[in-house]
Amino acid sequence: MNGNEVKISIGLEGIYIAETKVCKIDGIAGKLWYRGYPIESLAADSSFEEVAYLLLYGSLPKKTELDSFAEQLKKERDISDNIKMIIKSLAQKSHPMDVLRTAVSALSSEDPELTDNSPEANLRKAVRLTAKMTTIVAAIGRMRAGKDYIKPDNSLGHAENFMYMLSGSKPNKEVAKFIDLMLVLHAEHGTNASTFSTMVTGSTLADLYAAITSGICALKGPLHGGADEAALKMMRTIGDPANTEKYIEDALAGKQKIMGFGHRVYKTYDPRAKILRSWFTDIGSKSSGEVKTLTETALRAEKMMIERLGASHGIWPNIDFFSGPLYIWAGVPAELFTPIFAAARVTGWSAHMLEYWPNNKIFRPLDHYTGQLDLKYININDRK
Ligand code: SDX
């Protein structure tokens, strides 16, 4: 490229910004690994606590290490009255993602290690954030419904306790396993928009709370983490499953994006969506009412989208497509889908930040100026 040639990559498409050992995505083969482990085996055999340890510490824990990590998370679960007050003041008038980013930002005022940027302190902060974000999401769900905060039950695992704090009763084994699976599947995914946002903020040496708050802000958008809530909204708008094909036809004709489909990296079925799809068909076949209707609509939409845009355009279901009806079955309201995504992804965001900081370089891409230069300043009284 000679000095004048400028190659702009909108949205940094195809640009590598760092080396990493946290996650690998093969978008052509539709494969995903966390720290070298295939997502399928982690989804089948691991737990969110174990995956969080794997992402943050870099290897699978021994039994004693996992037990101590799980205890650390439990110790950090509860939140202060100040944070509860902030949540309560916003929960019934703001979107849960806006409440979450505000509460997480406020947590920084309570962390005595806030400005300690050592790897050890940052790891401890990542554990606190992982423990508390799940609690905050449950508290938002409660207070949004006009209910009181429920204190954590430390006899329960991470996912189980989340559902207990949200609903007031301990979940059955199937629901607890599903929520744990959703936390595992949402924990990490390379330098997606929210992870990149986290890294850009952290690269200025702002603290981990500032970086994670940036990640939460970026995740909210319907093109990213907000797609799960948007996909369910679409399915509910379709109503009778028999309307599905016409709805999709009209949307595509109007150049509308169908939420839950397509991906910057996957040009085939998102392996996480594949894992959820088997849960989806199983639960759908056992359900009645809205979940059954949503399942039928989703499967018809999936069939049509794959026929229309799958092989030809590389637009396939992604992780956000099947989540909605499953969360509804589990008793999670739609506005909490993306906050739960954030409460899982805090582990991936933190893992990338902890990996990037030791050889930190502030992000400062270039932009190609195409405006005018050296214009003559005209006094306001002389402007026509
Ligand atoms: C997540 O990056 C990650 O890893 C993210 C994530 C993670 O775990 O962090 O995997 C989570 O965000 C999953 C994606 C959730 N978002 C959605 O489901 C929203 C719908 N999808 C699209 O907005 C889109 O597919 C993106 C944003 C996901 C990817 O967008 P790209 O790579 O920038 O592609 P594009 O928008 O430039 O689209 C290319 C073409 C366009 O057509 P043309 O203008 O060239 O004719 O494909 C079309 C688009 O219109 N297209 C779609 C479509 N997605 C792309 N058409 C209809 N429906 C869609 N969903």
Boltz pocket constraint, residues with backbone or C-beta under 6 A from the ligand:
constraints:
  - pocket:
      binder: B
      contacts: [[A, 11], [A, 185], [A, 186], [A, 188], [A, 189], [A, 190], [A, 191], [A, 192], [A, 193], [A, 222], [A, 223], [A, 224], [A, 225], [A, 227], [A, 255], [A, 256], [A, 257], [A, 258], [A, 259], [A, 260], [A, 261], [A, 262], [A, 263], [A, 264], [A, 265], [A, 313], [A, 315], [A, 318], [A, 319], [A, 320]]
      max_distance: 6.0
